[in-house]
Amino acid sequence: MFQWQIKAFSELDSVTLYQLLKLRVDIFVVEQACPYPELDNKDLAAEALHLLGYREQELVAYARILPPGLSYPQASIGRVAVAQVARGGGLARDLMARAIAAAQQAWPQAGIQIGAQQYLQRFYQSMGFETVSEVYLEDGIPHLDMVFSATEPTA
């Protein structure tokens, strides 16, 4: 059984906070061998949303949805993470579709911008994002800025 939740930071209990931070660190720091400031204070923003995907009781999918003006003039989706054990079945696509919908519901006129890892450019394009920058290095990893432009993600 799979379950999705969206919570504000103030709604996260200590176990959920631990689980989401562990998932993010396991992927972005350990798996990608990239030491970077994972705790950037953006989680604490009053309007920030945390999209959590559980298989049974295990957190296997996560995305952070930030309000306009915090990372970009538009709303933003970041820290998009799917645990290794849950990859390959379309969960990332479902996660992003839900994150896009949540951002559009929370800030319908704001638009969405992301800083995407370059190797995921085609994936994000298939979700309706367009590249708006040259490749740049962030924490030693090639990234691109992308904005959401489609009315509906493509398959």
C-alpha positions as CSV (number, residue, x, y, z in Angstrom):
1,M,0.0,0.0,0.0
2,F,1.3,3.4,-1.0
3,Q,0.4,6.6,0.9
4,W,1.2,10.3,0.1
5,Q,1.2,13.2,2.6
6,I,1.9,16.9,2.4
7,K,3.0,18.6,5.5
8,A,4.3,22.0,6.7
9,F,7.5,21.8,8.8
10,S,5.5,22.5,11.9
11,E,3.4,19.4,11.3
12,L,6.4,17.1,11.0
13,D,7.0,14.9,14.1
14,S,10.5,14.0,15.1
15,V,10.4,10.5,13.4
16,T,9.2,11.9,10.1
17,L,11.8,14.7,10.2
18,Y,14.5,12.1,10.9
19,Q,13.2,9.9,8.0
20,L,13.1,12.7,5.5
21,L,16.5,14.1,6.4
22,K,18.0,10.5,6.3
23,L,16.6,9.9,2.9
24,R,18.0,13.3,1.6
25,V,21.4,12.7,3.1
26,D,21.6,9.1,1.9
27,I,20.9,10.2,-1.7
28,F,22.4,13.7,-2.0
29,V,25.4,13.4,0.3
30,V,26.3,9.7,0.5
31,E,25.1,8.2,-2.8
32,Q,26.2,11.2,-4.9
33,A,29.4,11.7,-2.8
34,C,28.7,15.4,-2.5
35,P,29.3,17.1,0.9
36,Y,27.1,20.2,0.8
37,P,25.0,22.1,3.4
38,E,21.8,19.9,3.4
39,L,20.3,21.9,6.3
40,D,19.8,25.3,4.6
41,N,17.1,26.8,6.7
42,K,14.6,26.6,3.8
43,D,12.8,23.7,5.4
44,L,11.7,26.1,8.2
45,A,9.9,28.5,6.0
46,A,6.3,28.9,7.1
47,E,4.9,28.2,3.6
48,A,7.4,25.4,2.7
49,L,5.7,22.0,2.0
50,H,7.1,18.6,2.4
51,L,5.7,15.9,0.1
52,L,6.2,12.4,1.6
53,G,5.6,9.1,-0.1
54,Y,5.4,5.9,2.0
55,R,5.4,2.3,0.9
56,E,4.0,0.6,4.0
57,Q,5.7,2.4,6.8
58,E,8.9,3.3,4.9
59,L,9.5,6.8,3.5
60,V,10.7,6.1,-0.1
61,A,9.9,9.3,-1.9
62,Y,10.2,13.0,-1.0
63,A,10.2,16.5,-2.5
64,R,10.4,19.9,-0.9
65,I,8.1,22.6,-2.3
66,L,9.1,26.1,-1.6
67,P,7.1,29.4,-1.9
68,P,7.9,32.1,-4.4
69,G,10.8,34.3,-3.3
70,L,12.7,31.8,-1.2
71,S,14.9,30.2,-3.8
72,Y,13.6,31.8,-7.0
73,P,11.0,34.5,-7.8
74,Q,8.7,31.5,-8.7
75,A,7.7,28.6,-6.4
76,S,10.3,25.9,-6.4
77,I,10.5,22.1,-6.1
78,G,13.7,20.6,-4.8
79,R,15.3,17.8,-2.8
80,V,13.4,15.4,-5.1
81,A,14.4,12.0,-3.8
82,V,13.4,8.4,-4.4
83,A,15.1,5.7,-2.3
84,Q,17.2,3.2,-4.3
85,V,14.8,0.3,-3.3
86,A,11.9,2.1,-4.9
87,R,13.4,3.2,-8.2
88,G,12.5,2.0,-11.7
89,G,8.7,1.8,-11.3
90,G,7.7,5.4,-12.2
91,L,7.6,6.7,-8.7
92,A,9.7,9.7,-9.5
93,R,7.2,10.7,-12.2
94,D,4.3,10.4,-9.7
95,L,6.3,12.3,-7.1
96,M,7.0,15.2,-9.5
97,A,3.4,15.3,-10.8
98,R,2.2,15.6,-7.2
99,A,4.8,18.2,-6.4
100,I,3.9,20.3,-9.4
101,A,0.2,20.0,-8.5
102,A,0.9,21.1,-4.9
103,A,2.9,24.1,-6.0
104,Q,0.3,25.2,-8.5
105,Q,-2.5,24.8,-5.9
106,A,-0.5,26.7,-3.2
107,W,0.7,29.5,-5.5
108,P,-1.4,29.3,-8.7
109,Q,0.0,32.5,-10.3
110,A,3.7,32.1,-9.3
111,G,5.1,29.6,-11.8
112,I,7.7,27.0,-10.8
113,Q,11.5,27.0,-11.2
114,I,13.9,24.3,-10.4
115,G,17.7,23.8,-10.3
116,A,17.9,20.4,-11.9
117,Q,20.9,18.1,-12.1
118,Q,21.9,18.1,-15.8
119,Y,21.6,14.3,-16.2
120,L,17.9,14.6,-15.3
121,Q,17.2,17.3,-17.9
122,R,15.2,15.0,-20.2
123,F,13.1,13.7,-17.3
124,Y,12.2,17.2,-16.2
125,Q,11.4,18.2,-19.8
126,S,9.0,15.3,-20.0
127,M,7.3,16.7,-17.0
128,G,6.8,20.1,-18.7
129,F,9.9,22.0,-17.7
130,E,12.0,24.1,-20.1
131,T,15.7,24.8,-19.7
132,V,16.4,28.5,-19.1
133,S,20.1,28.6,-18.2
134,E,23.4,27.3,-19.3
135,V,24.9,24.4,-17.3
136,Y,26.5,25.6,-14.0
137,L,28.2,23.7,-11.2
138,E,26.5,23.6,-7.9
139,D,28.4,21.7,-5.2
140,G,30.5,20.2,-8.0
141,I,27.5,18.7,-9.9
142,P,26.3,20.1,-13.3
143,H,22.9,21.8,-12.9
144,L,20.5,23.7,-15.1
145,D,17.7,26.1,-14.2
146,M,14.4,25.0,-15.6
147,V,10.9,26.6,-15.5
148,F,7.6,24.8,-15.7
149,S,5.7,25.8,-18.8
150,A,3.3,23.0,-19.7
151,T,-0.3,23.0,-18.6
152,E,-0.1,19.3,-18.0
153,P,3.0,16.9,-17.8
154,T,3.6,14.6,-20.7
155,A,3.7,10.8,-20.4
